Amino acid sequence: MYRMRLVAAAALLAVLAACGGSDDNAKIPSGTKSDGPVKVAEPQSGQCVAKEVADGDDFAPDLKTVVPCSELHAYEIVAVVAIPDDMLAGTTDTEKLARRTELTQISGEDTELRKRLRSEVYSLCDEPFREATGLGQVTVVEKSAKEVDLRLPPGAASQWYNLSSPELWVKGTTQAVCSFRFAPPSEGDKVFPVTPIRSTNTNPAMSSYLTRKYPADLRSCWDTKTDKAASCSGTHDQELLWIIDMKAVYGKAFLKGANLANVNDADFTKLADACIDPYEESGGGLTQKIGMSFRFFSDVPTTGKTLPIICVLAARDGSRLEDVTAYSRF
């Protein structure tokens, strides 16, 4: 197997959490109790949504603008999941309503209930995100994508979480909406504007990450000469494929205390093997021009319980790539 020397990544992005939907992406929508009949469209998996609406101090898909996926759209709804009753149950109807209403209000206080809701929503949405992109179907060193927390790298599509409308929530339809928002992940309080896309057919664009149909401008590429993100349709020398928790693959002791900028050949081979597995299962292959390397998050210590590593297709011997199709990936 070709051994490309490790390319060290300093601060690739601010935080890993942004790859899986940051706390900022999971703000609880504001709203008030409605005493009249609810006339609100319910979100559905597979819908493409053209616009967004203000959602407290954040945004949510505007369900009044559902369009065919072949038209320009800003969101793709991956799944609509029910919040478990045990989070919202009370001994009386009044207590249940009060608890649901609490979660529809924006406030400065981050209560335990809000923290639990965020954690619950992330967990409920993780697998639908993997399935929507096809990543749920691949394996890593004989382990499932779920076991190793295989996920997309940060790019121009953010994994987005929000609750269904406040009106539905207060009335008892307590659901979370898992969507892709076509904008880079949030950075702290900064939320980037959307750049709408259109699919090549009636299917959502995110259903085809492991195929050539996946839009090049949604892929995540890097230029090591400038040490900056680069357009995959322009000059670059790396493409970020996916993120894998290497401790879930090889055990909690793997690379504990190691310097990821200078791993030994044996450990590099293990990292490359884990990265290559889903790539080859998806029909990709390494060539004389392209090898496998990786990046890491400089703020994530190797002594922790998890070790997320970004698998990278990289040009060999300092060569340059001009177009993502040059990878001959799938």
C-alpha positions as protocol buffer text, in pm:
chain_id: "A"
residue {
  index: 1
  type: MET
  ca { x: 0 y: 0 z: 0 }
}
residue {
  index: 2
  type: TYR
  ca { x: 129 y: 346 z: -87 }
}
residue {
  index: 3
  type: ARG
  ca { x: 228 y: 538 z: 225 }
}
residue {
  index: 4
  type: MET
  ca { x: 184 y: 908 z: 193 }
}
residue {
  index: 5
  type: ARG
  ca { x: 342 y: 1095 z: 478 }
}
residue {
  index: 6
  type: LEU
  ca { x: 97 y: 1251 z: 716 }
}
residue {
  index: 7
  type: VAL
  ca { x: -23 y: 1598 z: 632 }
}
residue {
  index: 8
  type: ALA
  ca { x: -65 y: 1778 z: 962 }
}
residue {
  index: 9
  type: ALA
  ca { x: -376 y: 1989 z: 1002 }
}
residue {
  index: 10
  type: ALA
  ca { x: -362 y: 2275 z: 1245 }
}
residue {
  index: 11
  type: ALA
  ca { x: -705 y: 2423 z: 1306 }
}
residue {
  index: 12
  type: LEU
  ca { x: -907 y: 2280 z: 1020 }
}
residue {
  index: 13
  type: LEU
  ca { x: -1226 y: 2425 z: 1160 }
}
residue {
  index: 14
  type: ALA
  ca { x: -1319 y: 2573 z: 1491 }
}
residue {
  index: 15
  type: VAL
  ca { x: -1489 y: 2269 z: 1646 }
}
residue {
  index: 16
  type: LEU
  ca { x: -1577 y: 1916 z: 1551 }
}
residue {
  index: 17
  type: ALA
  ca { x: -1931 y: 1968 z: 1676 }
}
residue {
  index: 18
  type: ALA
  ca { x: -2006 y: 2175 z: 1370 }
}
residue {
  index: 19
  type: CYS
  ca { x: -1970 y: 1867 z: 1153 }
}
residue {
  index: 20
  type: GLY
  ca { x: -2255 y: 1698 z: 1328 }
}
residue {
  index: 21
  type: GLY
  ca { x: -2472 y: 1999 z: 1393 }
}
residue {
  index: 22
  type: SER
  ca { x: -2346 y: 2246 z: 1649 }
}
residue {
  index: 23
  type: ASP
  ca { x: -2544 y: 2366 z: 1948 }
}
residue {
  index: 24
  type: ASP
  ca { x: -2613 y: 2681 z: 1749 }
}
residue {
  index: 25
  type: ASN
  ca { x: -2786 y: 2465 z: 1487 }
}
residue {
  index: 26
  type: ALA
  ca { x: -3021 y: 2324 z: 1746 }
}
residue {
  index: 27
  type: LYS
  ca { x: -3175 y: 2637 z: 1892 }
}
residue {
  index: 28
  type: ILE
  ca { x: -3524 y: 2589 z: 2029 }
}
residue {
  index: 29
  type: PRO
  ca { x: -3779 y: 2789 z: 1827 }
}
residue {
  index: 30
  type: SER
  ca { x: -3976 y: 3064 z: 1993 }
}
residue {
  index: 31
  type: GLY
  ca { x: -4354 y: 3072 z: 1986 }
}
residue {
  index: 32
  type: THR
  ca { x: -4668 y: 3122 z: 2188 }
}
residue {
  index: 33
  type: LYS
  ca { x: -4959 y: 2906 z: 2280 }
}
residue {
  index: 34
  type: SER
  ca { x: -5238 y: 2901 z: 2021 }
}
residue {
  index: 35
  type: ASP
  ca { x: -5595 y: 2854 z: 2136 }
}
residue {
  index: 36
  type: GLY
  ca { x: -5737 y: 2815 z: 1785 }
}
residue {
  index: 37
  type: PRO
  ca { x: -5713 y: 2526 z: 1540 }
}
residue {
  index: 38
  type: VAL
  ca { x: -5363 y: 2446 z: 1418 }
}
residue {
  index: 39
  type: LYS
  ca { x: -5318 y: 2508 z: 1045 }
}
residue {
  index: 40
  type: VAL
  ca { x: -4951 y: 2439 z: 1002 }
}
residue {
  index: 41
  type: ALA
  ca { x: -4791 y: 2217 z: 741 }
}
residue {
  index: 42
  type: GLU
  ca { x: -4611 y: 1923 z: 895 }
}
residue {
  index: 43
  type: PRO
  ca { x: -4256 y: 1857 z: 771 }
}
residue {
  index: 44
  type: GLN
  ca { x: -4195 y: 1532 z: 584 }
}
residue {
  index: 45
  type: SER
  ca { x: -3882 y: 1335 z: 506 }
}
residue {
  index: 46
  type: GLY
  ca { x: -3759 y: 1388 z: 150 }
}
residue {
  index: 47
  type: GLN
  ca { x: -3900 y: 1737 z: 109 }
}
residue {
  index: 48
  type: CYS
  ca { x: -3690 y: 2005 z: -58 }
}
residue {
  index: 49
  type: VAL
  ca { x: -3755 y: 2355 z: 76 }
}
residue {
  index: 50
  type: ALA
  ca { x: -3676 y: 2671 z: -119 }
}
residue {
  index: 51
  type: LYS
  ca { x: -3652 y: 2925 z: 163 }
}
residue {
  index: 52
  type: GLU
  ca { x: -3596 y: 2959 z: 535 }
}
residue {
  index: 53
  type: VAL
  ca { x: -3770 y: 3151 z: 810 }
}
residue {
  index: 54
  type: ALA
  ca { x: -3647 y: 3313 z: 1130 }
}
residue {
  index: 55
  type: ASP
  ca { x: -3655 y: 3063 z: 1414 }
}
residue {
  index: 56
  type: GLY
  ca { x: -3583 y: 3250 z: 1735 }
}
residue {
  index: 57
  type: ASP
  ca { x: -3224 y: 3369 z: 1679 }
}
residue {
  index: 58
  type: ASP
  ca { x: -3167 y: 3104 z: 1413 }
}
residue {
  index: 59
  type: PHE
  ca { x: -3339 y: 2968 z: 1101 }
}
residue {
  index: 60
  type: ALA
  ca { x: -3564 y: 2679 z: 1001 }
}
residue {
  index: 61
  type: PRO
  ca { x: -3700 y: 2544 z: 670 }
}
residue {
  index: 62
  type: ASP
  ca { x: -4001 y: 2743 z: 548 }
}
residue {
  index: 63
  type: LEU
  ca { x: -4257 y: 2466 z: 484 }
}
residue {
  index: 64
  type: LYS
  ca { x: -4466 y: 2706 z: 278 }
}
residue {
  index: 65
  type: THR
  ca { x: -4198 y: 2685 z: 7 }
}
residue {
  index: 66
  type: VAL
  ca { x: -4170 y: 2310 z: -56 }
}
residue {
  index: 67
  type: VAL
  ca { x: -4053 y: 2257 z: -417 }
}
residue {
  index: 68
  type: PRO
  ca { x: -3945 y: 1968 z: -641 }
}
residue {
  index: 69
  type: CYS
  ca { x: -3582 y: 1881 z: -568 }
}
residue {
  index: 70
  type: SER
  ca { x: -3492 y: 1962 z: -928 }
}
residue {
  index: 71
  type: GLU
  ca { x: -3564 y: 2328 z: -849 }
}
residue {
  index: 72
  type: LEU
  ca { x: -3339 y: 2555 z: -645 }
}
residue {
  index: 73
  type: HIS
  ca { x: -3375 y: 2480 z: -274 }
}
residue {
  index: 74
  type: ALA
  ca { x: -3199 y: 2573 z: 49 }
}
residue {
  index: 75
  type: TYR
  ca { x: -3293 y: 2271 z: 265 }
}
residue {
  index: 76
  type: GLU
  ca { x: -3348 y: 1899 z: 225 }
}
residue {
  index: 77
  type: ILE
  ca { x: -3540 y: 1732 z: 507 }
}
residue {
  index: 78
  type: VAL
  ca { x: -3379 y: 1400 z: 590 }
}
residue {
  index: 79
  type: ALA
  ca { x: -3606 y: 1280 z: 869 }
}
residue {
  index: 80
  type: VAL
  ca { x: -3880 y: 1389 z: 1108 }
}
residue {
  index: 81
  type: VAL
  ca { x: -3839 y: 1211 z: 1440 }
}
residue {
  index: 82
  type: ALA
  ca { x: -4062 y: 1199 z: 1747 }
}
residue {
  index: 83
  type: ILE
  ca { x: -3922 y: 1322 z: 2078 }
}
residue {
  index: 84
  type: PRO
  ca { x: -3953 y: 1039 z: 2333 }
}
residue {
  index: 85
  type: ASP
  ca { x: -4247 y: 1080 z: 2569 }
}
residue {
  index: 86
  type: ASP
  ca { x: -4033 y: 1033 z: 2879 }
}
residue {
  index: 87
  type: MET
  ca { x: -3870 y: 1370 z: 2810 }
}
residue {
  index: 88
  type: LEU
  ca { x: -4201 y: 1552 z: 2810 }
}
residue {
  index: 89
  type: ALA
  ca { x: -4424 y: 1352 z: 3043 }
}
residue {
  index: 90
  type: GLY
  ca { x: -4577 y: 1500 z: 3354 }
}
residue {
  index: 91
  type: THR
  ca { x: -4830 y: 1380 z: 3606 }
}
residue {
  index: 92
  type: THR
  ca { x: -5101 y: 1611 z: 3470 }
}
residue {
  index: 93
  type: ASP
  ca { x: -5194 y: 1762 z: 3133 }
}
residue {
  index: 94
  type: THR
  ca { x: -5099 y: 2102 z: 3271 }
}
residue {
  index: 95
  type: GLU
  ca { x: -4749 y: 1983 z: 3359 }
}
residue {
  index: 96
  type: LYS
  ca { x: -4705 y: 1824 z: 3016 }
}
residue {
  index: 97
  type: LEU
  ca { x: -4810 y: 2145 z: 2843 }
}
residue {
  index: 98
  type: ALA
  ca { x: -4579 y: 2352 z: 3064 }
}
residue {
  index: 99
  type: ARG
  ca { x: -4284 y: 2130 z: 2976 }
}
residue {
  index: 100
  type: ARG
  ca { x: -4354 y: 2142 z: 2603 }
}
residue {
  index: 101
  type: THR
  ca { x: -4403 y: 2518 z: 2618 }
}
residue {
  index: 102
  type: GLU
  ca { x: -4072 y: 2565 z: 2801 }
}
residue {
  index: 103
  type: LEU
  ca { x: -3893 y: 2409 z: 2507 }
}
residue {
  index: 104
  type: THR
  ca { x: -4054 y: 2645 z: 2255 }
}
residue {
  index: 105
  type: GLN
  ca { x: -3928 y: 2959 z: 2427 }
}
residue {
  index: 106
  type: ILE
  ca { x: -3594 y: 3128 z: 2364 }
}
residue {
  index: 107
  type: SER
  ca { x: -3426 y: 3227 z: 2687 }
}
residue {
  index: 108
  type: GLY
  ca { x: -3077 y: 3292 z: 2812 }
}
residue {
  index: 109
  type: GLU
  ca { x: -3098 y: 3000 z: 3053 }
}
residue {
  index: 110
  type: ASP
  ca { x: -2966 y: 2669 z: 2923 }
}
residue {
  index: 111
  type: THR
  ca { x: -3171 y: 2435 z: 3141 }
}
residue {
  index: 112
  type: GLU
  ca { x: -3107 y: 2066 z: 3192 }
}
residue {
  index: 113
  type: LEU
  ca { x: -3418 y: 1992 z: 2987 }
}
residue {
  index: 114
  type: ARG
  ca { x: -3280 y: 2192 z: 2693 }
}
residue {
  index: 115
  type: LYS
  ca { x: -2943 y: 2019 z: 2717 }
}
residue {
  index: 116
  type: ARG
  ca { x: -3111 y: 1680 z: 2723 }
}
residue {
  index: 117
  type: LEU
  ca { x: -3327 y: 1771 z: 2425 }
}
residue {
  index: 118
  type: ARG
  ca { x: -3022 y: 1874 z: 2218 }
}
residue {
  index: 119
  type: SER
  ca { x: -2844 y: 1551 z: 2301 }
}
residue {
  index: 120
  type: GLU
  ca { x: -3155 y: 1350 z: 2220 }
}
residue {
  index: 121
  type: VAL
  ca { x: -3209 y: 1525 z: 1886 }
}
residue {
  index: 122
  type: TYR
  ca { x: -2845 y: 1478 z: 1782 }
}
residue {
  index: 123
  type: SER
  ca { x: -2871 y: 1108 z: 1860 }
}
residue {
  index: 124
  type: LEU
  ca { x: -3202 y: 1066 z: 1678 }
}
residue {
  index: 125
  type: CYS
  ca { x: -3076 y: 1247 z: 1367 }
}
residue {
  index: 126
  type: ASP
  ca { x: -2734 y: 1085 z: 1336 }
}
residue {
  index: 127
  type: GLU
  ca { x: -2842 y: 765 z: 1164 }
}
residue {
  index: 128
  type: PRO
  ca { x: -3089 y: 935 z: 926 }
}
residue {
  index: 129
  type: PHE
  ca { x: -2808 y: 1165 z: 812 }
}
residue {
  index: 130
  type: ARG
  ca { x: -2586 y: 865 z: 740 }
}
residue {
  index: 131
  type: GLU
  ca { x: -2861 y: 680 z: 557 }
}
residue {
  index: 132
  type: ALA
  ca { x: -2955 y: 984 z: 350 }
}
residue {
  index: 133
  type: THR
  ca { x: -2604 y: 1013 z: 207 }
}
residue {
  index: 134
  type: GLY
  ca { x: -2540 y: 640 z: 164 }
}
residue {
  index: 135
  type: LEU
  ca { x: -2269 y: 636 z: 431 }
}
residue {
  index: 136
  type: GLY
  ca { x: -2479 y: 407 z: 648 }
}
residue {
  index: 137
  type: GLN
  ca { x: -2426 y: 124 z: 401 }
}
residue {
  index: 138
  type: VAL
  ca { x: -2045 y: 104 z: 419 }
}
residue {
  index: 139
  type: THR
  ca { x: -1820 y: -60 z: 677 }
}
residue {
  index: 140
  type: VAL
  ca { x: -1488 y: 27 z: 838 }
}
residue {
  index: 141
  type: VAL
  ca { x: -1256 y: -261 z: 929 }
}
residue {
  index: 142
  type: GLU
  ca { x: -1563 y: -490 z: 957 }
}
residue {
  index: 143
  type: LYS
  ca { x: -1752 y: -243 z: 1176 }
}
residue {
  index: 144
  type: SER
  ca { x: -2066 y: -57 z: 1078 }
}
residue {
  index: 145
  type: ALA
  ca { x: -2071 y: 311 z: 995 }
}
residue {
  index: 146
  type: LYS
  ca { x: -2280 y: 370 z: 1307 }
}
residue {
  index: 147
  type: GLU
  ca { x: -2030 y: 189 z: 1531 }
}
residue {
  index: 148
  type: VAL
  ca { x: -1743 y: 411 z: 1418 }
}
residue {
  index: 149
  type: ASP
  ca { x: -1951 y: 731 z: 1391 }
}
residue {
  index: 150
  type: LEU
  ca { x: -1873 y: 771 z: 1021 }
}
residue {
  index: 151
  type: ARG
  ca { x: -1997 y: 1109 z: 903 }
}
residue {
  index: 152
  type: LEU
  ca { x: -1954 y: 1377 z: 637 }
}
residue {
  index: 153
  type: PRO
  ca { x: -1668 y: 1627 z: 666 }
}
residue {
  index: 154
  type: PRO
  ca { x: -1748 y: 1996 z: 712 }
}
residue {
  index: 155
  type: GLY
  ca { x: -1835 y: 2158 z: 382 }
}
residue {
  index: 156
  type: ALA
  ca { x: -2104 y: 2357 z: 206 }
}
residue {
  index: 157
  type: ALA
  ca { x: -2389 y: 2150 z: 349 }
}
residue {
  index: 158
  type: SER
  ca { x: -2462 y: 2168 z: 722 }
}
residue {
  index: 159
  type: GLN
  ca { x: -2645 y: 1907 z: 924 }
}
residue {
  index: 160
  type: TRP
  ca { x: -2927 y: 2115 z: 1070 }
}
residue {
  index: 161
  type: TYR
  ca { x: -3162 y: 2048 z: 1361 }
}
residue {
  index: 162
  type: ASN
  ca { x: -3479 y: 2225 z: 1467 }
}
residue {
  index: 163
  type: LEU
  ca { x: -3811 y: 2148 z: 1630 }
}
residue {
  index: 164
  type: SER
  ca { x: -4134 y: 2137 z: 1433 }
}
residue {
  index: 165
  type: SER
  ca { x: -4335 y: 2460 z: 1450 }
}
residue {
  index: 166
  type: PRO
  ca { x: -4417 y: 2598 z: 1797 }
}
residue {
  index: 167
  type: GLU
  ca { x: -4789 y: 2566 z: 1721 }
}
residue {
  index: 168
  type: LEU
  ca { x: -4761 y: 2194 z: 1656 }
}
residue {
  index: 169
  type: TRP
  ca { x: -4520 y: 2147 z: 1948 }
}
residue {
  index: 170
  type: VAL
  ca { x: -4746 y: 2314 z: 2204 }
}
residue {
  index: 171
  type: LYS
  ca { x: -5046 y: 2119 z: 2075 }
}
residue {
  index: 172
  type: GLY
  ca { x: -4862 y: 1792 z: 2134 }
}
residue {
  index: 173
  type: THR
  ca { x: -4692 y: 1704 z: 1803 }
}
residue {
  index: 174
  type: THR
  ca { x: -4345 y: 1698 z: 1955 }
}
residue {
  index: 175
  type: GLN
  ca { x: -4108 y: 1634 z: 1666 }
}
residue {
  index: 176
  type: ALA
  ca { x: -3755 y: 1723 z: 1564 }
}
residue {
  index: 177
  type: VAL
  ca { x: -3663 y: 1794 z: 1203 }
}
residue {
  index: 178
  type: CYS
  ca { x: -3330 y: 1669 z: 1067 }
}
residue {
  index: 179
  type: SER
  ca { x: -3227 y: 1865 z: 756 }
}
residue {
  index: 180
  type: PHE
  ca { x: -2934 y: 1953 z: 537 }
}
residue {
  index: 181
  type: ARG
  ca { x: -2896 y: 2329 z: 505 }
}
residue {
  index: 182
  type: PHE
  ca { x: -2688 y: 2436 z: 208 }
}
residue {
  index: 183
  type: ALA
  ca { x: -2443 y: 2658 z: 389 }
}
residue {
  index: 184
  type: PRO
  ca { x: -2117 y: 2598 z: 579 }
}
residue {
  index: 185
  type: PRO
  ca { x: -2145 y: 2494 z: 946 }
}
residue {
  index: 186
  type: SER
  ca { x: -2199 y: 2773 z: 1197 }
}
residue {
  index: 187
  type: GLU
  ca { x: -1897 y: 2919 z: 1373 }
}
residue {
  index: 188
  type: GLY
  ca { x: -2002 y: 3020 z: 1722 }
}
residue {
  index: 189
  type: ASP
  ca { x: -2282 y: 3274 z: 1686 }
}
residue {
  index: 190
  type: LYS
  ca { x: -2207 y: 3326 z: 1317 }
}
residue {
  index: 191
  type: VAL
  ca { x: -2456 y: 3155 z: 1084 }
}
residue {
  index: 192
  type: PHE
  ca { x: -2359 y: 3162 z: 717 }
}
residue {
  index: 193
  type: PRO
  ca { x: -2617 y: 3243 z: 447 }
}
residue {
  index: 194
  type: VAL
  ca { x: -2756 y: 2964 z: 234 }
}
residue {
  index: 195
  type: THR
  ca { x: -2656 y: 2900 z: -125 }
}
residue {
  index: 196
  type: PRO
  ca { x: -2950 y: 2715 z: -284 }
}
residue {
  index: 197
  type: ILE
  ca { x: -2879 y: 2420 z: -513 }
}
residue {
  index: 198
  type: ARG
  ca { x: -3083 y: 2204 z: -748 }
}
residue {
  index: 199
  type: SER
  ca { x: -3072 y: 1826 z: -787 }
}
residue {
  index: 200
  type: THR
  ca { x: -3010 y: 1652 z: -1118 }
}
residue {
  index: 201
  type: ASN
  ca { x: -3333 y: 1453 z: -1078 }
}
residue {
  index: 202
  type: THR
  ca { x: -3631 y: 1417 z: -846 }
}
residue {
  index: 203
  type: ASN
  ca { x: -3416 y: 1279 z: -563 }
}
residue {
  index: 204
  type: PRO
  ca { x: -3254 y: 1505 z: -301 }
}
residue {
  index: 205
  type: ALA
  ca { x: -2892 y: 1589 z: -384 }
}
residue {
  index: 206
  type: MET
  ca { x: -2773 y: 1449 z: -51 }
}
residue {
  index: 207
  type: SER
  ca { x: -2889 y: 1101 z: -147 }
}
residue {
  index: 208
  type: SER
  ca { x: -2589 y: 1065 z: -378 }
}
residue {
  index: 209
  type: TYR
  ca { x: -2274 y: 1148 z: -181 }
}
residue {
  index: 210
  type: LEU
  ca { x: -2109 y: 823 z: -293 }
}
residue {
  index: 211
  type: THR
  ca { x: -2174 y: 891 z: -662 }
}
residue {
  index: 212
  type: ARG
  ca { x: -2064 y: 1141 z: -923 }
}
residue {
  index: 213
  type: LYS
  ca { x: -2410 y: 1301 z: -902 }
}
residue {
  index: 214
  type: TYR
  ca { x: -2319 y: 1467 z: -575 }
}
residue {
  index: 215
  type: PRO
  ca { x: -2251 y: 1834 z: -662 }
}
residue {
  index: 216
  type: ALA
  ca { x: -1881 y: 1926 z: -672 }
}
residue {
  index: 217
  type: ASP
  ca { x: -1948 y: 2256 z: -495 }
}
residue {
  index: 218
  type: LEU
  ca { x: -2080 y: 2065 z: -193 }
}
residue {
  index: 219
  type: ARG
  ca { x: -1764 y: 1856 z: -157 }
}
residue {
  index: 220
  type: SER
  ca { x: -1489 y: 1973 z: 76 }
}
residue {
  index: 221
  type: CYS
  ca { x: -1142 y: 2031 z: -73 }
}
residue {
  index: 222
  type: TRP
  ca { x: -819 y: 2180 z: 57 }
}
residue {
  index: 223
  type: ASP
  ca { x: -511 y: 2351 z: -80 }
}
residue {
  index: 224
  type: THR
  ca { x: -206 y: 2275 z: 134 }
}
residue {
  index: 225
  type: LYS
  ca { x: 3 y: 2547 z: -32 }
}
residue {
  index: 226
  type: THR
  ca { x: -227 y: 2814 z: 110 }
}
residue {
  index: 227
  type: ASP
  ca { x: -351 y: 2595 z: 399 }
}
residue {
  index: 228
  type: LYS
  ca { x: -707 y: 2697 z: 319 }
}
residue {
  index: 229
  type: ALA
  ca { x: -1027 y: 2539 z: 199 }
}
residue {
  index: 230
  type: ALA
  ca { x: -1051 y: 2541 z: -181 }
}
residue {
  index: 231
  type: SER
  ca { x: -1314 y: 2485 z: -445 }
}
residue {
  index: 232
  type: CYS
  ca { x: -1323 y: 2125 z: -560 }
}
residue {
  index: 233
  type: SER
  ca { x: -1371 y: 2247 z: -916 }
}
residue {
  index: 234
  type: GLY
  ca { x: -1054 y: 2458 z: -893 }
}
residue {
  index: 235
  type: THR
  ca { x: -692 y: 2399 z: -799 }
}
residue {
  index: 236
  type: HIS
  ca { x: -645 y: 2189 z: -486 }
}
residue {
  index: 237
  type: ASP
  ca { x: -449 y: 1888 z: -371 }
}
residue {
  index: 238
  type: GLN
  ca { x: -676 y: 1724 z: -113 }
}
residue {
  index: 239
  type: GLU
  ca { x: -1038 y: 1619 z: -86 }
}
residue {
  index: 240
  type: LEU
  ca { x: -1192 y: 1550 z: 254 }
}
residue {
  index: 241
  type: LEU
  ca { x: -1395 y: 1229 z: 236 }
}
residue {
  index: 242
  type: TRP
  ca { x: -1543 y: 1157 z: 579 }
}
residue {
  index: 243
  type: ILE
  ca { x: -1477 y: 1156 z: 951 }
}
residue {
  index: 244
  type: ILE
  ca { x: -1419 y: 833 z: 1147 }
}
residue {
  index: 245
  type: ASP
  ca { x: -1376 y: 782 z: 1522 }
}
residue {
  index: 246
  type: MET
  ca { x: -1055 y: 579 z: 1518 }
}
residue {
  index: 247
  type: LYS
  ca { x: -1087 y: 478 z: 1883 }
}
residue {
  index: 248
  type: ALA
  ca { x: -1419 y: 315 z: 1796 }
}
residue {
  index: 249
  type: VAL
  ca { x: -1234 y: 124 z: 1524 }
}
residue {
  index: 250
  type: TYR
  ca { x: -921 y: 17 z: 1712 }
}
residue {
  index: 251
  type: GLY
  ca { x: -998 y: 64 z: 2081 }
}
residue {
  index: 252
  type: LYS
  ca { x: -957 y: 336 z: 2344 }
}
residue {
  index: 253
  type: ALA
  ca { x: -581 y: 278 z: 2372 }
}
residue {
  index: 254
  type: PHE
  ca { x: -517 y: 348 z: 2002 }
}
residue {
  index: 255
  type: LEU
  ca { x: -279 y: 645 z: 1956 }
}
residue {
  index: 256
  type: LYS
  ca { x: -328 y: 747 z: 2320 }
}
residue {
  index: 257
  type: GLY
  ca { x: -83 y: 1026 z: 2390 }
}
residue {
  index: 258
  type: ALA
  ca { x: 58 y: 1011 z: 2037 }
}
residue {
  index: 259
  type: ASN
  ca { x: 168 y: 1307 z: 1828 }
}
residue {
  index: 260
  type: LEU
  ca { x: -70 y: 1291 z: 1532 }
}
residue {
  index: 261
  type: ALA
  ca { x: 160 y: 1510 z: 1325 }
}
residue {
  index: 262
  type: ASN
  ca { x: 423 y: 1236 z: 1334 }
}
residue {
  index: 263
  type: VAL
  ca { x: 270 y: 891 z: 1372 }
}
residue {
  index: 264
  type: ASN
  ca { x: 481 y: 583 z: 1301 }
}
residue {
  index: 265
  type: ASP
  ca { x: 437 y: 375 z: 987 }
}
residue {
  index: 266
  type: ALA
  ca { x: 237 y: 100 z: 1160 }
}
residue {
  index: 267
  type: ASP
  ca { x: -19 y: 342 z: 1302 }
}
residue {
  index: 268
  type: PHE
  ca { x: -35 y: 535 z: 976 }
}
residue {
  index: 269
  type: THR
  ca { x: -119 y: 209 z: 796 }
}
residue {
  index: 270
  type: LYS
  ca { x: -403 y: 143 z: 1041 }
}
residue {
  index: 271
  type: LEU
  ca { x: -544 y: 490 z: 989 }
}
residue {
  index: 272
  type: ALA
  ca { x: -518 y: 457 z: 612 }
}
residue {
  index: 273
  type: ASP
  ca { x: -679 y: 111 z: 615 }
}
residue {
  index: 274
  type: ALA
  ca { x: -980 y: 246 z: 806 }
}
residue {
  index: 275
  type: CYS
  ca { x: -1011 y: 537 z: 563 }
}
residue {
  index: 276
  type: ILE
  ca { x: -975 y: 319 z: 253 }
}
residue {
  index: 277
  type: ASP
  ca { x: -1240 y: 62 z: 350 }
}
residue {
  index: 278
  type: PRO
  ca { x: -1551 y: 274 z: 281 }
}
residue {
  index: 279
  type: TYR
  ca { x: -1378 y: 435 z: -19 }
}
residue {
  index: 280
  type: GLU
  ca { x: -1318 y: 101 z: -189 }
}
residue {
  index: 281
  type: GLU
  ca { x: -1661 y: -33 z: -93 }
}
residue {
  index: 282
  type: SER
  ca { x: -1806 y: 268 z: -271 }
}
residue {
  index: 283
  type: GLY
  ca { x: -1619 y: 186 z: -590 }
}
residue {
  index: 284
  type: GLY
  ca { x: -1321 y: 415 z: -545 }
}
residue {
  index: 285
  type: GLY
  ca { x: -959 y: 317 z: -595 }
}
residue {
  index: 286
  type: LEU
  ca { x: -617 y: 465 z: -531 }
}
residue {
  index: 287
  type: THR
  ca { x: -401 y: 548 z: -833 }
}
residue {
  index: 288
  type: GLN
  ca { x: -46 y: 657 z: -912 }
}
residue {
  index: 289
  type: LYS
  ca { x: -169 y: 1012 z: -878 }
}
residue {
  index: 290
  type: ILE
  ca { x: -393 y: 980 z: -570 }
}
residue {
  index: 291
  type: GLY
  ca { x: -317 y: 836 z: -226 }
}
residue {
  index: 292
  type: MET
  ca { x: -490 y: 828 z: 113 }
}
residue {
  index: 293
  type: SER
  ca { x: -390 y: 1053 z: 398 }
}
residue {
  index: 294
  type: PHE
  ca { x: -569 y: 1221 z: 686 }
}
residue {
  index: 295
  type: ARG
  ca { x: -619 y: 1537 z: 886 }
}
residue {
  index: 296
  type: PHE
  ca { x: -699 y: 1577 z: 1252 }
}
residue {
  index: 297
  type: PHE
  ca { x: -860 y: 1827 z: 1486 }
}
residue {
  index: 298
  type: SER
  ca { x: -588 y: 2006 z: 1677 }
}
residue {
  index: 299
  type: ASP
  ca { x: -821 y: 2078 z: 1971 }
}
residue {
  index: 300
  type: VAL
  ca { x: -918 y: 1712 z: 2023 }
}
residue {
  index: 301
  type: PRO
  ca { x: -667 y: 1530 z: 2249 }
}
residue {
  index: 302
  type: THR
  ca { x: -562 y: 1172 z: 2173 }
}
residue {
  index: 303
  type: THR
  ca { x: -619 y: 1087 z: 2540 }
}
residue {
  index: 304
  type: GLY
  ca { x: -997 y: 1123 z: 2515 }
}
residue {
  index: 305
  type: LYS
  ca { x: -1263 y: 858 z: 2463 }
}
residue {
  index: 306
  type: THR
  ca { x: -1302 y: 943 z: 2095 }
}
residue {
  index: 307
  type: LEU
  ca { x: -1054 y: 1033 z: 1822 }
}
residue {
  index: 308
  type: PRO
  ca { x: -1222 y: 1180 z: 1512 }
}
residue {
  index: 309
  type: ILE
  ca { x: -996 y: 1166 z: 1208 }
}
residue {
  index: 310
  type: ILE
  ca { x: -1072 y: 1324 z: 868 }
}
residue {
  index: 311
  type: CYS
  ca { x: -993 y: 1085 z: 583 }
}
residue {
  index: 312
  type: VAL
  ca { x: -837 y: 1267 z: 288 }
}
residue {
  index: 313
  type: LEU
  ca { x: -770 y: 1180 z: -74 }
}
residue {
  index: 314
  type: ALA
  ca { x: -443 y: 1356 z: -152 }
}
residue {
  index: 315
  type: ALA
  ca { x: -235 y: 1420 z: -461 }
}
residue {
  index: 316
  type: ARG
  ca { x: 97 y: 1237 z: -448 }
}
residue {
  index: 317
  type: ASP
  ca { x: 442 y: 1390 z: -487 }
}
residue {
  index: 318
  type: GLY
  ca { x: 325 y: 1750 z: -476 }
}
residue {
  index: 319
  type: SER
  ca { x: 107 y: 1727 z: -786 }
}
residue {
  index: 320
  type: ARG
  ca { x: -201 y: 1944 z: -825 }
}
residue {
  index: 321
  type: LEU
  ca { x: -561 y: 1863 z: -904 }
}
residue {
  index: 322
  type: GLU
  ca { x: -782 y: 2088 z: -1111 }
}
residue {
  index: 323
  type: ASP
  ca { x: -1118 y: 1914 z: -1096 }
}
residue {
  index: 324
  type: VAL
  ca { x: -1285 y: 1684 z: -848 }
}
residue {
  index: 325
  type: THR
  ca { x: -1366 y: 1440 z: -1131 }
}
residue {
  index: 326
  type: ALA
  ca { x: -994 y: 1381 z: -1169 }
}
residue {
  index: 327
  type: TYR
  ca { x: -1015 y: 1161 z: -863 }
}
residue {
  index: 328
  type: SER
  ca { x: -1212 y: 899 z: -1061 }
}
residue {
  index: 329
  type: ARG
  ca { x: -1372 y: 823 z: -729 }
}
residue {
  index: 330
  type: PHE
  ca { x: -1680 y: 619 z: -796 }
}
